[in-house]
Every structure is written in C-alpha cells, then in structure tokens.
Amino acid sequence: LAKNVLVTSRSFGSMSDRPLQLLKENGFSITFKSKKGLYTEADFLNEIGNYDALIIGADPFSEKVMQKADGKLKIICKHGAGLDNFDLETAKKYHIRITNVPGTNSNAVADLALGLMLDVARRITFAAAQVKDGQWKQVTGTDVYKKTLGLIGFGAIGKCVARRALGFGMKVVVYDPYLQKLPEEFQMLTRDNFNSVIGQADFLSLHVPLTEQTKGLINKTVMQRMKKGSFIINTSRGGIVNESDLYDAIVSGQIGGAGLDVVEHEPPTGNPLLTLPQVVVVPHIAMYSSEAINAVSEVCAENIVRMFVGEEPKYIVV
Ligand SMILES: NC(=O)c1ccc[n+]([C@@H]2O[C@H](COP(=O)([O-])OP(=O)(O)OC[C@H]3O[C@@H](n4cnc5c(N)ncnc54)[C@H](O)[C@@H]3O)[C@@H](O)[C@H]2O)c1
C-alpha cells in the first residue's frame, strides 16, 4: 500500500524536482497542503489521520494533532533546523520520530547574519531607500573591521558566522555554556561568560534555539550592559529578543540598530520596530538560498525513504 506524505512546508521541493522524484520513485503519494502563513492546529486537525510522514516548516504541531495522528504518522521531518514548533517529549509519547537538518542551511543563515550586520553597520538599506526616494546624500556608518562580534550560541551556524567574521578582520568572542571546548579550528577565538560577551560586543549575533532559557534572553538589563551604540543581529528566533525593550534601547541611543530576520509575531504587522530607520527587518529568509532549500528538501525526502525501508533516518532528534 502506498505511503502518504503530507507536506506543509511551502519551500519543500521548490528548487529542483529531485526531492519529489525521490519520494515518487519509492512509491510515496504526496499531498501539498501549504498555505499563505502558517498551517494552523485547526488545519492539521482537519487533515491529519491518513498520513505516514509529514514534512513541516514552522507550522505549530500541537499535542492534540499528535494525538489524532497517533498510530499512523511515523515521522515528522522538519524542513529546517529549529525545533520549537512541537514538543519533543510529546512526540515520543505518540511514537513519532522527528528529524531536522542540522548544519544543512548553516552557510545560508550565516551569509544573511553577515549581510544584516554589514547593512546596519553601513546603513545600506537606509541609504538605498533614500536614493530611490530621489535623494543623493552621503550616509555615514561604522566599520566592522577590528570590531568585536559577540556570538551567543556556537553551534553549526555560530561557527559559520565566526569564519566569515574573521575574514572581515573582526575579533570574535563566544558564549555557549554547552560547548566543552572550542574546536581546533577556532582556537583564535575567545570563549567567555555571558556578561563578558555582551559587554564586549560591538555587534551581538544570536545563534541559539528558542527554549525556556533563551526566551527573552536579550532584554532591557542585557541591553543596558551592552556597549552604547552596539548592534544586535537576530537570525535565530524572534522571542529571544524582547522587542519593546529593543525599541526603547534604540530610541534612547543605547543600542545603535538591529538586523532582524525573525520577529516575535510574523508577519510583524504594526510592530513599532518597523518605524525605526536603524532597524532592518527581513521576512525570515535566512535559509532561503536555492542551494540551502534544495539540500534541506533532499535530506527530508531521503529520511522518509530511509524510515520506510527500515534504515535509520539521518539527524533523528527523538
Ligand atoms: N532564520 C532562519 O531561517 C533559521 C534557520 C536555521 C536555524 N535558525 C535558528 O538558529 C538556531 C541555531 O541553529 P544551529 O543550526 O546553529 O543550531 P545548533 O544546535 O547547531 O547550535 C545551537 C547552539 O546553541 C547553544 N545553546 C543552547 N542554549 C544556549 C543558551 N542558553 N545560551 C547559549 N548557547 C546556547 C548550543 O549549545 C548549540 O551549540 C536554531 O535553533 C534555529 O532556531 C534560524
């Protein structure tokens, strides 16, 4: 009997036919149910029940949905790295395996983090908007060369960001309490405690998962301890930065600006941060390079095939 795959990720298979082909060649029947915005709990409850596998983006997958899927759904492949849209322990309870794609999109995310850093440093988006508005005024920014980049989280993406920042002549300091020691390649970096890293950083870039510990991690107290005029770059998850504190800190001049790929509520309709010229917000596009999307899609498709031919899928989380 053909196995059914539900795809709610909008980008799965969008860059080449290969991932879809792989599923079809192995006898899977594929249903695309993605929609504008997130697929909701109600959407899932209407749909789930007849699927053996799910390829999911950032859509929330609640316990209620897992309960309804129980018995049939064997594997959820996250079309990305972050695992904050479902509870792993709950998935275990319902015997659903979960995989993600660690490292597969890290270079794309790191490129965007550097892009946002250069943008806020040199005010590229701000200056470009002025030119399109008919003005030709010099806009002065700040160098990244010889500045200190503080990295919160030194996993796959943090490391890719560090490599790039070193190429720009930056000093890189790292905070990651779960890291035993800096890998050989990064011996020239400094590892430090949280307060020291935020206090030294001219640019602070966040590369941690959204968890109970990291929710609201970058708040008013932290921003007050940061250097005056320093910048915050967030390509991890919106909830990690307290946005009203960030707004106040930028208006007061304590924080010089921010480059955000992620915000707490996406899309950020009415978000006051959008009114500030020192803030650049892009629509959660860090992993959206054609190469990264394709690589992520291939891993998801391969993992589903592996699961049902009795091989261990790659990057099993639970
Ligand atoms: N914007 C995007 O499109 C996009 C794409 C991919 C990943 N992400 C986000 O980036 C995050 C990082 O991705 P990754 O691939 O580097 O993950 P990773 O698991 O390789 O690295 C995360 C690192 O954070 C560290 N960490 C965990 N809790 C911490 C804490 N409280 N303080 C400091 N460090 C802590 C871990 O030890 C680990 O080294 C993901 O969890 C995801 O939320 C966003």
Ligand as a Chemical Component Dictionary entry (heavy atoms), coordinates in Angstrom:
data_LIG
# 
_chem_comp.id                   LIG 
_chem_comp.type                 NON-POLYMER 
_chem_comp.pdbx_formal_charge   0 
_chem_comp.three_letter_code    LIG 
# 
loop_
_chem_comp_atom.comp_id 
_chem_comp_atom.atom_id 
_chem_comp_atom.alt_atom_id 
_chem_comp_atom.type_symbol 
_chem_comp_atom.charge 
_chem_comp_atom.model_Cartn_x 
_chem_comp_atom.model_Cartn_y 
_chem_comp_atom.model_Cartn_z 
_chem_comp_atom.pdbx_ordinal 
LIG N1  N1  N 0  16.286 32.317 10.488 1  
LIG C1  C1  C 0  16.259 31.102 9.986  2  
LIG O1  O1  O 0  15.738 30.856 8.910  3  
LIG C2  C2  C 0  16.928 29.997 10.748 4  
LIG C3  C3  C 0  17.443 28.903 10.039 5  
LIG C4  C4  C 0  18.097 27.916 10.750 6  
LIG C5  C5  C 0  18.201 27.986 12.134 7  
LIG N2  N2  N 1  17.651 29.044 12.792 8  
LIG C6  C6  C 0  17.743 29.151 14.248 9  
LIG O2  O2  O 0  19.085 29.155 14.629 10 
LIG C7  C7  C 0  19.245 28.320 15.765 11 
LIG C8  C8  C 0  20.663 27.788 15.794 12 
LIG O3  O3  O 0  20.841 26.902 14.694 13 
LIG P1  P1  P 0  22.122 25.938 14.616 14 
LIG O4  O4  O 0  21.961 25.148 13.378 15 
LIG O5  O5  O -1 23.394 26.701 14.844 16 
LIG O6  O6  O 0  21.834 25.007 15.886 17 
LIG P2  P2  P 0  22.888 24.184 16.747 18 
LIG O7  O7  O 0  22.092 23.247 17.571 19 
LIG O8  O8  O 0  23.982 23.648 15.881 20 
LIG O9  O9  O 0  23.540 25.294 17.704 21 
LIG C9  C9  C 0  22.872 25.908 18.751 22 
LIG C10 C10 C 0  23.909 26.212 19.824 23 
LIG O10 O10 O 0  23.274 26.982 20.849 24 
LIG C11 C11 C 0  23.815 26.553 22.090 25 
LIG N3  N3  N 0  22.911 26.926 23.145 26 
LIG C12 C12 C 0  21.766 26.327 23.536 27 
LIG N4  N4  N 0  21.203 27.014 24.554 28 
LIG C13 C13 C 0  22.019 28.061 24.812 29 
LIG C14 C14 C 0  21.993 29.119 25.742 30 
LIG N5  N5  N 0  21.002 29.214 26.652 31 
LIG N6  N6  N 0  22.978 30.035 25.696 32 
LIG C15 C15 C 0  23.988 29.931 24.811 33 
LIG N7  N7  N 0  24.090 28.930 23.927 34 
LIG C16 C16 C 0  23.124 28.005 23.919 35 
LIG C17 C17 C 0  24.004 25.058 21.928 36 
LIG O11 O11 O 0  24.971 24.566 22.847 37 
LIG C18 C18 C 0  24.472 24.951 20.485 38 
LIG O12 O12 O 0  25.884 24.956 20.394 39 
LIG C19 C19 C 0  18.171 27.239 15.581 40 
LIG O13 O13 O 0  17.770 26.687 16.823 41 
LIG C20 C20 C 0  17.057 27.966 14.914 42 
LIG O14 O14 O 0  16.127 28.442 15.870 43 
LIG C21 C21 C 0  17.026 30.045 12.124 44 
# 
loop_
_chem_comp_bond.comp_id 
_chem_comp_bond.atom_id_1 
_chem_comp_bond.atom_id_2 
_chem_comp_bond.value_order 
_chem_comp_bond.pdbx_ordinal 
LIG N1  C1  SING 1  
LIG C1  O1  DOUB 2  
LIG C1  C2  SING 3  
LIG C2  C3  SING 4  
LIG C2  C21 DOUB 5  
LIG C3  C4  DOUB 6  
LIG C4  C5  SING 7  
LIG C5  N2  DOUB 8  
LIG N2  C6  SING 9  
LIG N2  C21 SING 10 
LIG C6  O2  SING 11 
LIG C6  C20 SING 12 
LIG O2  C7  SING 13 
LIG C7  C8  SING 14 
LIG C7  C19 SING 15 
LIG C8  O3  SING 16 
LIG O3  P1  SING 17 
LIG P1  O4  DOUB 18 
LIG P1  O5  SING 19 
LIG P1  O6  SING 20 
LIG O6  P2  SING 21 
LIG P2  O7  DOUB 22 
LIG P2  O8  SING 23 
LIG P2  O9  SING 24 
LIG O9  C9  SING 25 
LIG C9  C10 SING 26 
LIG C10 O10 SING 27 
LIG C10 C18 SING 28 
LIG O10 C11 SING 29 
LIG C11 N3  SING 30 
LIG C11 C17 SING 31 
LIG N3  C12 SING 32 
LIG N3  C16 SING 33 
LIG C12 N4  DOUB 34 
LIG N4  C13 SING 35 
LIG C13 C14 SING 36 
LIG C13 C16 DOUB 37 
LIG C14 N5  SING 38 
LIG C14 N6  DOUB 39 
LIG N6  C15 SING 40 
LIG C15 N7  DOUB 41 
LIG N7  C16 SING 42 
LIG C17 O11 SING 43 
LIG C17 C18 SING 44 
LIG C18 O12 SING 45 
LIG C19 O13 SING 46 
LIG C19 C20 SING 47 
LIG C20 O14 SING 48 
# 
